[in-house]
Amino acid sequence: GAVVSQHPSRVICKSGTSVKIECRSLDFQATTMFWYRQFPKQSLMLMATSNEGSKATYEQGVEKDKFLINHASLTLSTLTVTSAHPEDSSFYICSARKAGSSYEQYFGPGTRLTVT
Amino acid sequence: LAKTTQPISMDSYEGQEVNITCSHNNIATNDYITWYQQFPSQGPRFIIQGYKTKVTNEVASLFIPADRKSSTLSLPRVSLSDTAVYYCLVGVFLGVGNNAGNMLTFGGGTRLMVKP
């Protein structure tokens, strides 16, 4: 149980285009999902917290107009990287907090974004 | 916030027991300690979680002293496939929409290299 999926697993796009990444909790409901970014050989950095039915909360330094987050249901959150640039190339990972739990967080497999 | 400190890297050999210690001097009363494993280009994988004393599951043990200011992840008889980065997270989700919980803050992790 507690499986989180991401789609796509890797994507290559041209500079200036937008890319949408989906995060799904497959066998549990997630009232809260989290988006992280990880650059090579670095740790995960929290970008934003996505709450079902409400606006996302962004970490300091993360542009909310560039990284659009939608959490339309208890099992799906999407991250859209708008007007992507090469510096947005990174590994994007989502995680989901199990509804009713204060401690359980499950991670997706990640999405490798390359902007050319 | 309970900051965590781990060794940057460790080397071991197949069949040995590996102990990775994490310091978290400012741990709060409600904080749990969770360890994740991450392979390159994959999302973190939950290993074990505990609050105090000792916790054991099929893959690892977690030792937490009485003062809870540190914790030690113990991996019995490691194999080459255990080569990965191991993260110690301390904290608790403080409620829906609140991302201040330190559980979401990844430290640098420990890069474990298992040699034949």
Interface residues (C-beta under 8 A of the other chain):
Chain A: V4 Q6 T31 T32 F34 Y36 S43 L44 M45 L46 T49 N51 S54 T57 E59 F91 I93 S95 R97 S101 S102 Y103 Q105 Y106 F107 G108 P109 G110 R112
Chain B: Y32 T34 Y36 S41 Q42 G43 P44 R45 F46 Q49 Y87 V92 F93 V96 G97 N99 M103 L104 T105 F106 G107 G108 G109
